[in-house]
Amino acid sequence: MHPQLEILLELQDLKAQKREMEEAAEEHSREIERKVFKVKPEDAVAQLEEKIEEMEAVLEPEVLKRYRLVAERRPRAVVPVLSGTCYGCFVDMPTASPKTNEDIRWCEHCGAFVYFVD
């Protein structure tokens, strides 16, 4: 798999974790702090944010720009393609295109980065 695509997948997971932690912190801040975290939820979110910034710095500028645009509009900026179908918008991908993960590709319909699953 293309190294930039791997970073994008990790970024997506980190941002999802950060969103979940922020939502949980708002709802159950003290309870979570006592039972789950050894650090305050705000500190954990800050640590995730630092990791996200660190990973974004490794991305090529064009990839990062596209990632940020897609991530603003869609809950998942990186999605699998199964049996020729983009799982970001459920539209069939063109059949003539190569089905490898060696290049960074995106869905022509929804704009999400895609990776192919056998």
C-alpha distance (Angstrom), angle and dihedral (degrees) to the residues before:
residue distance angle dihedral
M1 . . .
H2 3.79 . .
P3 3.83 110.0 .
Q4 3.81 92.5 -130.5
L5 3.80 89.9 53.0
E6 3.80 90.3 52.2
I7 3.80 89.7 52.8
L8 3.80 90.3 49.2
L9 3.79 90.6 53.6
E10 3.80 91.4 49.7
L11 3.81 90.8 47.8
Q12 3.77 90.9 51.8
D13 3.81 91.0 52.1
L14 3.81 93.0 47.2
K15 3.79 92.3 49.7
A16 3.80 90.5 49.2
Q17 3.80 90.0 51.5
K18 3.79 90.3 48.2
R19 3.84 91.9 51.0
E20 3.80 90.8 49.2
M21 3.79 92.1 48.5
E22 3.80 92.3 48.5
E23 3.80 91.5 50.0
A24 3.78 92.1 46.2
A25 3.79 91.3 46.8
E26 3.78 90.7 54.7
E27 3.80 93.0 49.5
H28 3.78 103.3 37.9
S29 3.78 108.2 10.2
R30 3.78 100.5 151.9
E31 3.79 96.2 36.0
I32 3.79 92.6 51.4
E33 3.78 92.2 46.0
R34 3.77 91.6 54.5
K35 3.80 100.3 41.9
V36 3.79 109.2 28.1
F37 3.77 113.5 19.7
K38 3.77 129.3 59.2
V39 3.81 85.6 -161.1
K40 3.76 130.5 46.7
P41 3.82 114.3 -86.5
E42 3.80 89.9 -118.2
D43 3.81 89.8 56.6
A44 3.80 92.1 48.9
V45 3.81 90.7 50.7
A46 3.80 90.0 49.0
Q47 3.81 90.3 51.5
L48 3.80 90.7 51.2
E49 3.80 90.4 48.4
E50 3.82 90.2 52.7
K51 3.81 90.6 50.8
I52 3.81 91.0 48.4
E53 3.81 91.5 51.7
E54 3.80 90.1 47.2
M55 3.81 91.9 52.9
E56 3.81 93.7 43.8
A57 3.81 88.9 55.6
V58 3.82 89.2 61.8
L59 3.81 94.3 55.1
E60 3.77 121.8 95.7
P61 3.83 109.7 -102.8
E62 3.82 94.4 -115.5
V63 3.81 92.1 49.6
L64 3.81 92.4 47.1
K65 3.81 91.9 49.3
R66 3.79 92.3 51.1
Y67 3.81 91.8 43.9
R68 3.80 92.1 53.7
L69 3.81 92.2 48.0
V70 3.79 93.3 49.9
A71 3.82 93.9 42.0
E72 3.81 90.4 55.3
R73 3.81 91.5 57.0
R74 3.79 103.9 33.2
P75 3.80 133.5 46.8
R76 3.83 89.9 -134.4
A77 3.80 119.5 36.1
V78 3.82 93.6 -177.8
V79 3.80 118.5 49.8
P80 3.79 137.7 169.4
V81 3.78 126.1 -111.7
L82 3.81 111.0 -139.4
S83 3.79 121.8 -176.1
G84 3.78 89.6 -11.7
T85 3.82 94.4 -54.1
C86 3.81 123.9 120.0
Y87 3.80 108.1 -130.5
G88 3.80 91.0 -153.1
C89 3.80 95.1 66.4
F90 3.84 103.5 0.1
V91 3.79 92.5 -122.2
D92 3.81 120.0 138.4
M93 3.79 114.7 -104.4
P94 3.83 118.2 -130.5
T95 3.79 108.9 -83.2
A96 3.81 95.1 -143.0
S97 3.81 93.8 63.4
P98 3.82 118.8 97.7
K99 3.80 114.7 -99.5
T100 3.80 98.7 -139.9
N101 3.78 132.5 115.8
E102 3.79 94.2 -142.4
D103 3.80 92.0 99.5
I104 3.77 130.7 48.2
R105 3.78 108.3 -109.2
W106 3.76 136.5 170.7
C107 3.76 137.3 -162.4
E108 3.79 112.7 -92.4
H109 3.81 89.5 -146.0
C110 3.83 106.0 46.9
G111 3.81 101.2 14.3
A112 3.81 95.7 -128.1
F113 3.79 118.4 142.7
V114 3.80 109.1 -107.5
Y115 3.77 136.9 -153.2
F116 3.78 125.0 -171.2
V117 3.78 123.2 -119.9
D118 3.79 118.4 -163.6
